[in-house]
Amino acid sequence: MKINKKYEPLLYVFLSALCMSLFISFILVSINTGYNDVFLKTWLRMWSEAFLCALPAAYFFPKGIRKLLKAITFSTEEGRG
């Protein structure tokens, strides 16, 4: 199955949020609870919650960050003033 190229930015945001929330929630649940009989249940619950936070963050934060970077950086052709 191929997806139209115009959806690539949205798919990128979705997959980035999915992978980051998976990885970070796994590490944090491992650190906080260890590998016990409720690890998988706890991790899957925390992952779903983390993903719900990560998805809008991955969509909206880069736009603001780009604006901020544009305001505080310069290219070598522009000079510093």
C-alpha positions as CSV (number, residue, x, y, z in Angstrom):
1,M,0.0,0.0,0.0
2,K,1.3,3.4,-1.0
3,I,0.3,6.7,0.6
4,N,0.0,9.9,-1.3
5,K,3.1,12.1,-0.9
6,K,1.0,15.1,0.2
7,Y,0.4,13.2,3.5
8,E,4.1,12.7,4.2
9,P,4.4,15.6,6.8
10,L,1.4,14.3,8.8
11,L,2.6,10.7,8.6
12,Y,6.0,11.8,9.7
13,V,4.5,13.6,12.8
14,F,2.4,10.5,13.6
15,L,5.3,8.1,13.3
16,S,7.7,10.3,15.2
17,A,5.2,10.7,18.1
18,L,4.5,7.0,18.1
19,C,8.1,6.0,18.2
20,M,9.2,8.6,20.7
21,S,6.4,7.9,23.1
22,L,7.0,4.2,22.8
23,F,10.7,4.5,23.6
24,I,10.4,7.1,26.4
25,S,7.5,5.4,28.1
26,F,9.4,2.0,28.0
27,I,12.5,3.5,29.6
28,L,10.6,5.4,32.3
29,V,8.3,2.5,33.2
30,S,11.4,0.3,33.3
31,I,13.2,2.7,35.7
32,N,10.2,3.4,37.9
33,T,8.6,-0.1,38.2
34,G,11.2,-2.5,37.0
35,Y,10.3,-5.7,35.1
36,N,7.5,-7.3,37.1
37,D,4.2,-9.0,36.5
38,V,2.4,-5.7,35.7
39,F,5.1,-4.2,33.6
40,L,3.5,-4.8,30.2
41,K,0.0,-3.6,31.4
42,T,1.6,-0.5,33.0
43,W,3.8,0.2,30.0
44,L,1.0,-0.1,27.4
45,R,-1.3,2.2,29.5
46,M,1.5,4.8,29.9
47,W,2.4,4.5,26.2
48,S,-1.1,5.3,25.1
49,E,-1.3,8.3,27.5
50,A,2.2,9.5,26.3
51,F,1.2,9.1,22.7
52,L,-2.0,11.3,23.2
53,C,0.3,14.0,24.6
54,A,3.1,13.5,22.0
55,L,1.0,13.7,18.9
56,P,-0.3,17.3,19.3
57,A,3.1,18.3,20.6
58,A,4.9,16.8,17.6
59,Y,2.4,18.6,15.3
60,F,2.4,22.1,16.9
61,F,5.8,22.6,18.6
62,P,7.9,22.5,15.4
63,K,6.0,25.4,13.9
64,G,6.7,27.6,16.9
65,I,10.3,26.4,17.1
66,R,10.9,27.3,13.5
67,K,9.6,30.8,14.1
68,L,11.8,31.1,17.2
69,L,14.9,29.9,15.3
70,K,14.2,32.3,12.4
71,A,14.1,35.2,14.9
72,I,17.3,34.3,16.8
73,T,19.6,33.0,14.0
74,F,21.2,34.5,11.0
75,S,23.0,33.2,7.9
76,T,26.6,34.0,7.2
77,E,25.5,36.0,4.2
78,E,23.4,38.3,6.3
79,G,26.0,39.2,8.9
80,R,25.2,40.0,12.5
81,G,23.4,43.3,12.2
